[in-house]
Amino acid sequence: SGVGVIILIIVVLLIGYIGYMIGRLQFTYGAIKGKAESSAEIGLAQADEVIIRELIETAKDQKVDLLPEQIFVDHSIKDSMRIYIEYDDSSNIFGIYTYKKHFKIDIVKPMKVRE
């Protein structure tokens, strides 16, 4: 009947919205991780401060407040660059439930040297 179809549509929309709100955290993580990987590939061509600033801007575009203290750029690994990021993100679902997740991004890329 018509009422059953309307209820089914509402349930599907609710499930879709909840899935989107939870999935948004993963999309955000992917964007920040992608920027960290590209920054690590560039390596020594950028100063650490520039890498950190660009990562913070990428996170801000994704509506995540990332602080410089949460980003660690490491050059101690021989012929490699490591970028480590640790942050919390959350998604509020209808003001009833807050889905929280702690993320860690650890990228190590070998330095490419032209001969």
TIRO-2110 file (N, C-alpha, C; in Angstrom, 1 decimal):
// TIRO-2110
0.8, -1.2, 0.0, N, 1, A
0.0, 0.0, 0.0, CA, 1, A
0.9, 1.3, 0.0, C, 1, A
0.3, 2.4, -0.1, N, 2, A
1.0, 3.7, -0.2, CA, 2, A
1.7, 4.0, 1.1, C, 2, A
1.2, 3.7, 2.2, N, 3, A
1.8, 4.0, 3.5, CA, 3, A
3.0, 3.1, 3.7, C, 3, A
3.0, 1.9, 3.3, N, 4, A
4.1, 1.0, 3.3, CA, 4, A
5.3, 1.4, 2.5, C, 4, A
5.0, 1.9, 1.3, N, 5, A
6.0, 2.4, 0.4, CA, 5, A
6.7, 3.7, 1.0, C, 5, A
5.9, 4.6, 1.6, N, 6, A
6.4, 5.8, 2.2, CA, 6, A
7.3, 5.4, 3.4, C, 6, A
6.9, 4.5, 4.2, N, 7, A
7.7, 4.0, 5.3, CA, 7, A
9.0, 3.4, 4.8, C, 7, A
8.9, 2.6, 3.8, N, 8, A
10.1, 2.0, 3.2, CA, 8, A
11.1, 3.0, 2.7, C, 8, A
10.6, 4.1, 2.0, N, 9, A
11.4, 5.1, 1.5, CA, 9, A
12.1, 5.9, 2.6, C, 9, A
11.3, 6.1, 3.7, N, 10, A
11.9, 6.8, 4.9, CA, 10, A
13.0, 6.0, 5.5, C, 10, A
12.8, 4.7, 5.6, N, 11, A
13.8, 3.8, 6.2, CA, 11, A
15.1, 3.8, 5.4, C, 11, A
14.9, 3.7, 4.0, N, 12, A
16.0, 3.6, 3.1, CA, 12, A
16.8, 5.0, 3.2, C, 12, A
16.1, 6.1, 3.3, N, 13, A
16.8, 7.4, 3.4, CA, 13, A
17.5, 7.5, 4.7, C, 13, A
16.9, 7.0, 5.8, N, 14, A
17.6, 7.0, 7.1, CA, 14, A
18.9, 6.2, 7.1, C, 14, A
18.8, 5.0, 6.5, N, 15, A
20.0, 4.1, 6.4, CA, 15, A
21.0, 4.7, 5.6, C, 15, A
20.6, 5.3, 4.5, N, 16, A
21.6, 6.0, 3.6, CA, 16, A
22.3, 7.2, 4.3, C, 16, A
21.5, 8.0, 5.0, N, 17, A
22.1, 9.1, 5.7, CA, 17, A
23.1, 8.6, 6.8, C, 17, A
22.7, 7.6, 7.6, N, 18, A
23.6, 7.1, 8.6, CA, 18, A
24.9, 6.6, 7.9, C, 18, A
24.7, 5.8, 6.8, N, 19, A
25.9, 5.3, 6.1, CA, 19, A
26.8, 6.4, 5.6, C, 19, A
26.2, 7.5, 5.1, N, 20, A
27.0, 8.6, 4.6, CA, 20, A
27.8, 9.3, 5.8, C, 20, A
27.1, 9.5, 6.9, N, 21, A
27.8, 10.2, 8.0, CA, 21, A
28.9, 9.3, 8.6, C, 21, A
28.8, 8.0, 8.6, N, 22, A
29.9, 7.2, 9.0, CA, 22, A
31.0, 7.1, 7.9, C, 22, A
30.6, 7.0, 6.7, N, 23, A
31.5, 6.9, 5.6, CA, 23, A
32.3, 8.2, 5.4, C, 23, A
31.7, 9.3, 5.8, N, 24, A
32.4, 10.6, 5.7, CA, 24, A
33.8, 10.6, 6.4, C, 24, A
33.8, 9.9, 7.5, N, 25, A
35.0, 9.8, 8.3, CA, 25, A
36.1, 9.1, 7.5, C, 25, A
35.7, 8.0, 6.8, N, 26, A
36.7, 7.3, 5.9, CA, 26, A
37.1, 8.1, 4.7, C, 26, A
36.2, 8.9, 4.1, N, 27, A
36.5, 9.7, 3.0, CA, 27, A
37.5, 10.8, 3.5, C, 27, A
37.3, 11.4, 4.6, N, 28, A
38.2, 12.4, 5.2, CA, 28, A
39.6, 11.8, 5.4, C, 28, A
39.6, 10.6, 6.0, N, 29, A
40.9, 9.9, 6.3, CA, 29, A
41.6, 9.6, 4.9, C, 29, A
40.9, 9.2, 3.9, N, 30, A
41.5, 9.0, 2.6, CA, 30, A
42.1, 10.3, 2.0, C, 30, A
41.4, 11.4, 2.2, N, 31, A
42.0, 12.6, 1.6, CA, 31, A
43.2, 13.1, 2.4, C, 31, A
43.2, 13.0, 3.7, N, 32, A
44.4, 13.3, 4.5, CA, 32, A
45.6, 12.4, 4.2, C, 32, A
45.3, 11.1, 4.1, N, 33, A
46.3, 10.1, 3.8, CA, 33, A
46.9, 10.3, 2.4, C, 33, A
46.1, 10.6, 1.4, N, 34, A
46.5, 10.9, 0.1, CA, 34, A
47.5, 12.1, 0.0, C, 34, A
47.1, 13.1, 0.8, N, 35, A
48.0, 14.3, 0.8, CA, 35, A
49.3, 14.0, 1.5, C, 35, A
49.3, 13.1, 2.6, N, 36, A
50.5, 12.7, 3.3, CA, 36, A
51.4, 11.9, 2.4, C, 36, A
50.8, 11.0, 1.6, N, 37, A
51.6, 10.2, 0.6, CA, 37, A
52.2, 11.0, -0.4, C, 37, A
51.5, 12.0, -1.0, N, 38, A
52.1, 12.8, -2.0, CA, 38, A
53.2, 13.7, -1.4, C, 38, A
53.0, 14.2, -0.2, N, 39, A
54.0, 15.0, 0.5, CA, 39, A
55.3, 14.2, 0.8, C, 39, A
55.1, 12.9, 1.2, N, 40, A
56.3, 12.1, 1.4, CA, 40, A
57.0, 11.7, 0.1, C, 40, A
56.3, 11.6, -1.0, N, 41, A
56.9, 11.3, -2.2, CA, 41, A
57.8, 12.5, -2.7, C, 41, A
57.3, 13.7, -2.4, N, 42, A
58.1, 14.9, -2.8, CA, 42, A
59.3, 15.0, -1.9, C, 42, A
59.2, 14.6, -0.7, N, 43, A
60.3, 14.5, 0.2, CA, 43, A
61.0, 15.8, 0.5, C, 43, A
62.3, 15.8, 0.3, N, 44, A
63.2, 16.9, 0.6, CA, 44, A
62.9, 18.2, -0.1, C, 44, A
62.1, 18.1, -1.2, N, 45, A
61.8, 19.3, -2.0, CA, 45, A
61.0, 20.3, -1.2, C, 45, A
60.4, 19.9, -0.1, N, 46, A
59.6, 20.8, 0.7, CA, 46, A
60.1, 20.8, 2.2, C, 46, A
60.0, 22.0, 2.8, N, 47, A
60.4, 22.0, 4.2, CA, 47, A
59.3, 21.4, 5.0, C, 47, A
59.7, 20.9, 6.2, N, 48, A
58.7, 20.2, 7.1, CA, 48, A
57.6, 21.1, 7.4, C, 48, A
57.8, 22.4, 7.6, N, 49, A
56.8, 23.4, 8.0, CA, 49, A
55.7, 23.5, 6.9, C, 49, A
56.2, 23.4, 5.6, N, 50, A
55.3, 23.5, 4.5, CA, 50, A
54.4, 22.3, 4.4, C, 50, A
55.1, 21.1, 4.6, N, 51, A
54.3, 19.8, 4.6, CA, 51, A
53.2, 19.9, 5.7, C, 51, A
53.6, 20.3, 6.9, N, 52, A
52.6, 20.4, 8.0, CA, 52, A
51.5, 21.3, 7.7, C, 52, A
51.9, 22.5, 7.1, N, 53, A
50.8, 23.5, 6.8, CA, 53, A
49.9, 23.0, 5.8, C, 53, A
50.4, 22.3, 4.7, N, 54, A
49.5, 21.8, 3.7, CA, 54, A
48.6, 20.7, 4.2, C, 54, A
49.1, 19.8, 5.1, N, 55, A
48.3, 18.8, 5.7, CA, 55, A
47.2, 19.4, 6.5, C, 55, A
47.5, 20.4, 7.3, N, 56, A
46.5, 21.1, 8.1, CA, 56, A
45.4, 21.7, 7.2, C, 56, A
45.8, 22.3, 6.1, N, 57, A
44.9, 22.9, 5.1, CA, 57, A
44.0, 21.9, 4.5, C, 57, A
44.6, 20.7, 4.1, N, 58, A
43.8, 19.6, 3.6, CA, 58, A
42.8, 19.1, 4.6, C, 58, A
43.2, 19.0, 5.8, N, 59, A
42.3, 18.5, 6.9, CA, 59, A
41.2, 19.6, 7.1, C, 59, A
41.6, 20.8, 7.1, N, 60, A
40.6, 21.9, 7.3, CA, 60, A
39.5, 21.9, 6.2, C, 60, A
39.9, 21.6, 4.9, N, 61, A
39.0, 21.5, 3.8, CA, 61, A
38.0, 20.3, 4.1, C, 61, A
38.5, 19.3, 4.8, N, 62, A
37.6, 18.2, 5.1, CA, 62, A
36.9, 18.3, 6.5, C, 62, A
37.0, 19.6, 7.0, N, 63, A
36.3, 19.9, 8.3, CA, 63, A
36.9, 19.1, 9.5, C, 63, A
38.2, 18.9, 9.5, N, 64, A
38.9, 18.3, 10.6, CA, 64, A
39.9, 19.3, 11.1, C, 64, A
39.9, 19.5, 12.4, N, 65, A
40.9, 20.4, 13.1, CA, 65, A
42.2, 19.5, 13.4, C, 65, A
43.2, 19.7, 12.6, N, 66, A
44.5, 19.0, 12.8, CA, 66, A
45.5, 20.1, 13.3, C, 66, A
46.1, 19.7, 14.4, N, 67, A
47.1, 20.6, 15.0, CA, 67, A
48.5, 20.2, 14.6, C, 67, A
49.5, 21.1, 14.5, N, 68, A
50.9, 20.8, 14.2, CA, 68, A
51.4, 19.7, 15.1, C, 68, A
51.0, 19.6, 16.3, N, 69, A
51.5, 18.6, 17.3, CA, 69, A
51.1, 17.2, 16.9, C, 69, A
50.0, 17.1, 16.1, N, 70, A
49.5, 15.8, 15.7, CA, 70, A
50.2, 15.2, 14.4, C, 70, A
51.1, 16.0, 13.9, N, 71, A
51.9, 15.6, 12.6, CA, 71, A
53.3, 15.5, 13.0, C, 71, A
53.9, 14.4, 12.6, N, 72, A
55.3, 14.2, 12.9, CA, 72, A
56.0, 13.9, 11.5, C, 72, A
57.0, 14.7, 11.1, N, 73, A
57.8, 14.4, 9.9, CA, 73, A
59.1, 14.0, 10.3, C, 73, A
59.5, 12.8, 9.9, N, 74, A
60.7, 12.1, 10.4, CA, 74, A
61.7, 11.9, 9.2, C, 74, A
62.9, 12.3, 9.4, N, 75, A
64.0, 12.1, 8.4, CA, 75, A
65.0, 11.1, 8.9, C, 75, A
64.8, 10.5, 10.1, N, 76, A
65.8, 9.6, 10.7, CA, 76, A
66.0, 8.3, 10.0, C, 76, A
65.0, 7.8, 9.2, N, 77, A
65.1, 6.6, 8.5, CA, 77, A
66.0, 6.8, 7.3, C, 77, A
67.0, 6.0, 7.1, N, 78, A
68.0, 6.2, 6.0, CA, 78, A
67.3, 6.2, 4.6, C, 78, A
67.6, 7.2, 3.8, N, 79, A
67.0, 7.3, 2.5, CA, 79, A
65.5, 7.2, 2.4, C, 79, A
64.9, 7.6, 3.4, N, 80, A
63.4, 7.6, 3.5, CA, 80, A
62.8, 8.8, 4.2, C, 80, A
61.5, 9.0, 4.0, N, 81, A
60.8, 10.0, 4.7, CA, 81, A
59.6, 9.4, 5.3, C, 81, A
59.3, 9.8, 6.6, N, 82, A
58.1, 9.2, 7.3, CA, 82, A
57.3, 10.4, 7.7, C, 82, A
56.0, 10.3, 7.5, N, 83, A
55.0, 11.2, 8.0, CA, 83, A
54.0, 10.4, 8.8, C, 83, A
53.9, 10.8, 10.0, N, 84, A
53.0, 10.2, 11.0, CA, 84, A
51.9, 11.2, 11.5, C, 84, A
50.7, 10.8, 11.4, N, 85, A
49.6, 11.7, 11.8, CA, 85, A
48.6, 10.9, 12.7, C, 85, A
48.2, 11.5, 13.8, N, 86, A
47.3, 10.9, 14.6, CA, 86, A
46.2, 11.9, 15.0, C, 86, A
44.9, 11.6, 14.8, N, 87, A
43.9, 12.5, 15.1, CA, 87, A
42.6, 11.8, 15.4, C, 87, A
41.6, 12.5, 16.0, N, 88, A
40.3, 12.0, 16.3, CA, 88, A
39.3, 12.7, 15.4, C, 88, A
38.3, 12.0, 14.9, N, 89, A
37.2, 12.6, 14.1, CA, 89, A
35.9, 12.0, 14.6, C, 89, A
34.8, 12.7, 14.4, N, 90, A
33.5, 12.2, 14.8, CA, 90, A
32.4, 12.7, 13.9, C, 90, A
31.3, 12.0, 13.9, N, 91, A
30.2, 12.4, 13.1, CA, 91, A
29.0, 12.3, 14.0, C, 91, A
28.2, 13.4, 14.0, N, 92, A
27.0, 13.4, 14.8, CA, 92, A
25.8, 13.0, 14.0, C, 92, A
25.1, 12.0, 14.4, N, 93, A
24.0, 11.4, 13.7, CA, 93, A
22.7, 11.8, 14.4, C, 93, A
22.0, 12.8, 13.8, N, 94, A
20.7, 13.3, 14.3, CA, 94, A
20.8, 13.8, 15.7, C, 94, A
21.9, 14.2, 16.2, N, 95, A
22.1, 14.7, 17.5, CA, 95, A
21.8, 13.7, 18.6, C, 95, A
21.6, 12.4, 18.2, N, 96, A
21.3, 11.4, 19.1, CA, 96, A
22.6, 10.6, 19.5, C, 96, A
23.3, 10.3, 18.4, N, 97, A
24.5, 9.4, 18.6, CA, 97, A
25.7, 10.1, 17.9, C, 97, A
26.8, 10.1, 18.5, N, 98, A
28.1, 10.6, 17.9, CA, 98, A
29.0, 9.4, 17.7, C, 98, A
29.3, 9.2, 16.4, N, 99, A
30.2, 8.1, 16.0, CA, 99, A
31.6, 8.7, 16.1, C, 99, A
32.5, 8.1, 16.9, N, 100, A
33.9, 8.6, 17.1, CA, 100, A
34.9, 7.6, 16.6, C, 100, A
35.9, 8.1, 16.1, N, 101, A
37.0, 7.2, 15.6, CA, 101, A
38.4, 7.9, 15.7, C, 101, A
39.3, 7.1, 16.1, N, 102, A
40.7, 7.5, 16.3, CA, 102, A
41.5, 7.0, 15.0, C, 102, A
42.2, 7.9, 14.3, N, 103, A
42.9, 7.6, 13.1, CA, 103, A
44.4, 7.7, 13.3, C, 103, A
45.1, 6.8, 12.7, N, 104, A
46.6, 6.9, 12.6, CA, 104, A
47.0, 6.7, 11.2, C, 104, A
47.8, 7.6, 10.7, N, 105, A
48.3, 7.5, 9.3, CA, 105, A
49.8, 7.5, 9.5, C, 105, A
50.4, 6.4, 8.9, N, 106, A
51.9, 6.3, 9.0, CA, 106, A
52.4, 5.9, 7.6, C, 106, A
53.1, 6.9, 7.0, N, 107, A
53.6, 6.8, 5.6, CA, 107, A
55.1, 6.8, 5.7, C, 107, A
55.7, 5.8, 5.0, N, 108, A
57.2, 5.8, 4.9, CA, 108, A
57.4, 5.7, 3.4, C, 108, A
58.1, 6.6, 2.8, N, 109, A
58.4, 6.6, 1.4, CA, 109, A
60.0, 6.7, 1.2, C, 109, A
60.5, 5.9, 0.3, N, 110, A
62.0, 6.0, 0.0, CA, 110, A
62.2, 7.3, -0.8, C, 110, A
63.3, 7.9, -0.5, N, 111, A
63.7, 9.1, -1.2, CA, 111, A
64.2, 8.7, -2.6, C, 111, A
63.7, 9.4, -3.6, N, 112, A
64.2, 9.1, -5.0, CA, 112, A
65.2, 10.1, -5.3, C, 112, A
66.4, 9.6, -5.7, N, 113, A
67.5, 10.4, -6.1, CA, 113, A
67.9, 10.2, -7.6, C, 113, A
67.9, 11.3, -8.3, N, 114, A
68.3, 11.2, -9.7, CA, 114, A
69.8, 11.2, -9.8, C, 114, A
70.2, 10.3, -10.8, N, 115, A
71.7, 10.2, -11.0, CA, 115, A
72.1, 10.9, -12.2, C, 115, A
END
